[in-house]
Amino acid sequence: MSILSPGFLPETESRALGLAGDEMASVKQFLYKSVAELRKVLLERKVVASALIEALASDPRDGARRLSRILRSRRERDHRERLRLRRLFRFERELWAQGYRLVAGVDEAGMAPLAGPVVAGAVILPRGFRLPDLDDSKKILNGSKRMELAARIKRDAICWAVGSAKVEEIDRLNIYHAGLLAMERAIEGLGARPDYVLVDARTVPGCPAPQRGIIHGDALSASIAAASIVAKTTRDALMEEYDRIYPGYRLAAHKGYPTPEHCRLLKELGPLPIHRRSYARVREVLGLEPRQASLFPMK
């Protein structure tokens, strides 16, 4: 198909695109605009009609054809994201179909850090929930994006809650069982009792509802992904508060994880009350023998 001049779309070609009269007029109206005007208007739109993208692809102006490629690429990217989000609700859809109305996702954050509590999130999402970019919190590298997603989750979820286990509990129970305790507390904190619980990688002792542990669940289940974001952002905020209480350790930057900078500062300044005494790097600074060799219990 060829367009003889900007803004000119023959009626026969409009019919070939499947355009009704109003749609044809709308396409003609757009094609009369300059490329700069087209870019401004169309790139701000979330949805652009396929017919208009195809018409731009046949426009004699190079800029219009480039705009068509940009819009087509964006449409394909959006389509892939919709498919990804649909797959992310596979476990929830199966449970909803079985009659489980309130499906909770549960995940924790803070197993590996040398300092601070372990925090768990629990979230029950409604049917029809849609949140672009929802994913495992570890894959979302932008902190402000995580905060934005967490705010949307908290606003639109049926209910959500967080639970935590203190450093003293981590040192007494070990980090694996402290993580389970945080998850149990998060489930107990929900405003509605879940009919079913999906958990990242394991199951929670004492959970009153049927549950399923899903390996890599934070990347495979929307509810678990949402819980991971709530847990991560809550723990990050706690570490930023500790940074104000204990300046000099740069806790807001490394969030307690064993980065080279954190390990250096730990050796230079010594452990804080929030450092986990059961962890080998902290015990080494204190001159103690290693005690906890693994994050998880030996079988």
C-alpha positions as CSV (number, residue, x, y, z in Angstrom):
1,M,0.0,0.0,0.0
2,S,1.3,3.5,-0.8
3,I,0.1,6.8,0.4
4,L,0.5,9.5,-2.2
5,S,1.1,12.3,0.2
6,P,0.9,12.9,4.0
7,G,-2.7,12.8,5.1
8,F,-4.0,11.1,1.9
9,L,-5.5,7.7,2.4
10,P,-7.6,6.5,-0.5
11,E,-11.0,5.0,0.4
12,T,-10.1,1.7,-1.2
13,E,-7.0,1.4,0.9
14,S,-9.0,2.3,4.0
15,R,-11.4,-0.5,3.3
16,A,-8.4,-2.9,2.9
17,L,-7.3,-1.9,6.4
18,G,-10.8,-2.8,7.7
19,L,-11.5,0.8,8.7
20,A,-15.0,2.1,9.3
21,G,-15.9,5.6,8.2
22,D,-15.1,7.2,11.6
23,E,-11.9,5.2,11.8
24,M,-10.9,6.2,8.3
25,A,-11.5,9.9,9.2
26,S,-9.5,9.5,12.3
27,V,-6.5,8.1,10.4
28,K,-6.7,10.8,7.8
29,Q,-6.8,13.4,10.6
30,F,-3.6,12.0,12.1
31,L,-1.8,11.7,8.8
32,Y,-2.2,15.4,8.1
33,K,-0.1,16.2,11.2
34,S,3.6,16.8,11.1
35,V,5.9,14.0,12.2
36,A,6.8,16.0,15.3
37,E,3.0,16.3,16.2
38,L,2.5,12.6,15.5
39,R,5.3,11.6,17.8
40,K,4.0,13.9,20.6
41,V,0.5,12.6,20.4
42,L,1.0,8.9,19.6
43,L,3.9,8.2,22.0
44,E,1.8,9.5,24.9
45,R,-1.0,7.0,24.0
46,K,-1.1,3.6,25.7
47,V,-2.9,2.1,22.8
48,V,-2.5,3.0,19.1
49,A,-4.8,1.4,16.5
50,S,-3.0,-1.2,14.2
51,A,-4.5,0.5,11.2
52,L,-2.8,3.8,12.1
53,I,0.6,2.0,12.6
54,E,0.2,0.4,9.2
55,A,-0.7,3.6,7.6
56,L,2.4,5.3,9.1
57,A,4.5,2.4,7.8
58,S,3.5,3.4,4.3
59,D,3.8,7.2,4.7
60,P,6.4,8.7,2.4
61,R,8.1,10.5,5.3
62,D,11.1,8.8,6.9
63,G,10.1,10.1,10.3
64,A,6.6,8.7,10.0
65,R,8.0,5.2,9.1
66,R,10.4,5.3,12.0
67,L,7.5,6.2,14.3
68,S,5.6,3.2,12.9
69,R,8.5,0.9,13.8
70,I,8.7,2.4,17.4
71,L,5.0,1.9,17.9
72,R,5.0,-1.6,16.5
73,S,7.9,-2.5,18.7
74,R,6.1,-1.1,21.7
75,R,3.0,-3.0,20.9
76,E,4.9,-6.3,20.6
77,R,6.7,-5.5,23.9
78,D,3.3,-4.8,25.6
79,H,1.9,-8.0,24.2
80,R,4.8,-10.1,25.6
81,E,4.3,-8.4,29.0
82,R,0.6,-9.2,29.0
83,L,1.4,-12.9,28.3
84,R,4.0,-12.9,31.0
85,L,1.6,-11.5,33.6
86,R,-1.0,-14.0,32.5
87,R,1.5,-16.8,33.1
88,L,2.3,-15.3,36.5
89,F,-1.3,-15.9,37.6
90,R,-1.3,-19.6,36.6
91,F,-1.2,-21.0,40.1
92,E,-3.8,-18.5,41.3
93,R,-6.2,-19.2,38.5
94,E,-6.0,-23.0,39.1
95,L,-6.8,-22.4,42.8
96,W,-9.7,-19.9,42.1
97,A,-11.1,-22.5,39.7
98,Q,-11.1,-25.0,42.5
99,G,-13.1,-22.7,44.7
100,Y,-10.3,-21.2,46.8
101,R,-11.3,-17.5,46.8
102,L,-8.6,-15.9,49.0
103,V,-5.2,-17.1,47.8
104,A,-2.2,-15.6,49.7
105,G,1.4,-15.4,48.5
106,V,4.2,-15.4,51.1
107,D,7.9,-14.6,50.8
108,E,10.7,-13.3,52.9
109,A,13.6,-10.9,52.5
110,G,16.9,-10.8,54.4
111,M,18.2,-14.3,54.7
112,A,21.8,-13.5,53.7
113,P,22.5,-10.1,55.3
114,L,24.9,-9.8,58.3
115,A,22.7,-7.3,60.0
116,G,19.0,-6.5,60.6
117,P,15.9,-8.6,60.9
118,V,14.5,-11.1,58.4
119,V,11.1,-9.8,57.1
120,A,8.3,-11.6,55.4
121,G,5.4,-10.4,53.4
122,A,1.9,-11.9,52.8
123,V,-0.4,-10.6,50.1
124,I,-3.9,-11.7,48.9
125,L,-4.5,-10.3,45.4
126,P,-8.0,-9.9,43.9
127,R,-9.0,-11.5,40.6
128,G,-8.4,-9.2,37.7
129,F,-5.4,-7.6,39.4
130,R,-3.0,-6.1,36.8
131,L,0.3,-4.5,37.6
132,P,2.8,-4.1,34.8
133,D,6.4,-5.0,35.8
134,L,5.2,-7.2,38.7
135,D,8.1,-9.6,39.2
136,D,10.4,-11.2,41.7
137,S,11.8,-8.3,43.8
138,K,15.4,-9.4,43.2
139,K,14.9,-8.8,39.5
140,I,13.7,-5.2,40.1
141,L,17.0,-3.4,40.5
142,N,15.5,0.1,40.7
143,G,14.6,0.9,44.3
144,S,12.1,3.6,43.4
145,K,10.4,1.2,41.0
146,R,10.0,-1.4,43.8
147,M,8.5,1.3,46.1
148,E,6.1,2.3,43.3
149,L,5.0,-1.3,42.9
150,A,4.7,-1.9,46.6
151,A,2.4,1.2,46.9
152,R,0.2,-0.2,44.1
153,I,0.1,-3.7,45.7
154,K,-0.8,-2.3,49.1
155,R,-3.5,-0.1,47.6
156,D,-5.2,-2.7,45.4
157,A,-4.7,-6.0,47.4
158,I,-7.6,-7.5,49.3
159,C,-5.2,-7.4,52.3
160,W,-1.5,-7.5,53.0
161,A,0.8,-7.9,56.1
162,V,4.4,-8.1,57.1
163,G,6.0,-10.1,59.8
164,S,9.6,-10.2,61.0
165,A,12.1,-12.1,63.2
166,K,14.6,-10.0,65.2
167,V,18.3,-10.5,65.2
168,E,18.1,-12.2,68.6
169,E,15.6,-14.7,67.2
170,I,17.8,-15.3,64.2
171,D,20.8,-16.1,66.5
172,R,18.7,-18.3,68.7
173,L,16.7,-20.3,66.1
174,N,19.1,-20.0,63.1
175,I,18.1,-18.0,60.0
176,Y,16.1,-20.8,58.3
177,H,13.7,-21.2,61.2
178,A,13.6,-17.4,61.9
179,G,12.5,-16.9,58.3
180,L,9.7,-19.4,58.8
181,L,8.7,-17.6,62.0
182,A,8.6,-14.3,60.0
183,M,6.4,-15.9,57.4
184,E,4.1,-17.3,60.1
185,R,3.7,-13.9,61.6
186,A,2.9,-12.3,58.2
187,I,0.1,-14.8,57.6
188,E,-1.3,-14.2,61.0
189,G,-1.3,-10.5,60.4
190,L,-3.5,-10.7,57.3
191,G,-6.9,-9.0,57.6
192,A,-8.6,-12.0,56.1
193,R,-7.9,-15.6,56.7
194,P,-6.6,-17.2,53.4
195,D,-8.2,-20.2,51.9
196,Y,-4.9,-21.3,50.4
197,V,-1.3,-20.2,50.8
198,L,1.5,-20.2,48.1
199,V,5.0,-20.0,49.6
200,D,8.3,-19.4,47.9
201,A,10.3,-22.7,48.0
202,R,9.0,-24.1,51.3
203,T,5.9,-24.4,53.6
204,V,5.2,-22.7,56.8
205,P,4.7,-24.7,60.0
206,G,1.5,-23.9,61.9
207,C,-0.2,-22.4,58.9
208,P,-4.0,-23.0,59.3
209,A,-4.7,-23.1,55.6
210,P,-3.6,-25.6,52.9
211,Q,-0.4,-24.5,51.3
212,R,2.1,-25.2,48.6
213,G,5.7,-24.4,48.3
214,I,6.8,-23.4,44.8
215,I,10.5,-23.4,43.9
216,H,11.4,-20.0,42.4
217,G,7.8,-19.0,43.4
218,D,8.7,-15.3,43.4
219,A,9.3,-15.6,39.7
220,L,6.3,-17.9,38.9
221,S,3.4,-16.7,41.1
222,A,2.0,-13.2,41.1
223,S,1.0,-13.4,44.7
224,I,4.4,-14.6,45.9
225,A,6.1,-11.9,43.7
226,A,3.8,-9.3,45.3
227,A,4.8,-10.6,48.8
228,S,8.5,-10.5,47.9
229,I,8.2,-6.8,46.9
230,V,6.3,-5.9,50.1
231,A,8.9,-7.8,52.2
232,K,11.9,-6.3,50.4
233,T,10.7,-2.7,50.5
234,T,9.7,-3.0,54.2
235,R,13.1,-4.4,55.1
236,D,15.0,-1.8,53.0
237,A,13.1,1.0,54.9
238,L,14.1,-0.6,58.2
239,M,17.7,-0.6,57.2
240,E,17.5,3.0,56.1
241,E,16.2,3.8,59.6
242,Y,19.1,1.9,61.2
243,D,21.4,4.0,59.0
244,R,20.2,7.1,60.8
245,I,20.6,5.4,64.2
246,Y,24.1,4.0,63.4
247,P,25.8,6.5,61.0
248,G,29.1,5.4,59.5
249,Y,28.2,1.9,58.5
250,R,26.4,2.8,55.3
251,L,23.5,0.5,56.1
252,A,21.2,2.4,53.7
253,A,23.5,1.6,50.8
254,H,24.2,-2.2,51.4
255,K,21.1,-3.0,53.5
256,G,23.2,-5.3,55.7
257,Y,24.3,-7.6,52.9
258,P,28.0,-8.8,53.1
259,T,29.3,-6.4,50.5
260,P,33.1,-5.7,50.5
261,E,32.4,-2.2,51.9
262,H,30.2,-3.6,54.7
263,C,32.8,-6.2,55.6
264,R,35.5,-3.6,55.7
265,L,33.5,-1.3,57.9
266,L,32.5,-4.2,60.2
267,K,36.2,-4.9,60.8
268,E,37.1,-1.3,61.3
269,L,34.2,-0.2,63.5
270,G,33.2,-3.5,65.1
271,P,29.7,-5.1,65.2
272,L,26.5,-3.2,66.0
273,P,23.7,-4.5,68.2
274,I,21.8,-5.4,64.9
275,H,24.7,-7.6,63.6
276,R,23.9,-11.3,63.6
277,R,26.2,-13.0,66.1
278,S,25.5,-16.4,64.6
279,Y,27.0,-15.4,61.2
280,A,30.6,-16.4,60.6
281,R,31.8,-13.0,59.4
282,V,30.5,-11.3,62.5
283,R,31.8,-14.0,64.8
284,E,35.3,-13.7,63.1
285,V,35.4,-10.0,64.0
286,L,34.4,-10.8,67.6
287,G,37.1,-13.5,67.8
288,L,34.6,-16.3,68.1
289,E,34.5,-19.7,66.4
290,P,32.1,-20.1,63.3
291,R,28.8,-21.5,64.4
292,Q,26.3,-21.2,61.5
293,A,27.9,-22.7,58.4
294,S,24.7,-22.8,56.3
295,L,21.5,-20.8,55.8
296,F,19.5,-24.0,55.8
297,P,19.4,-26.9,58.2
298,M,21.4,-30.1,57.4
299,K,19.3,-33.1,56.6
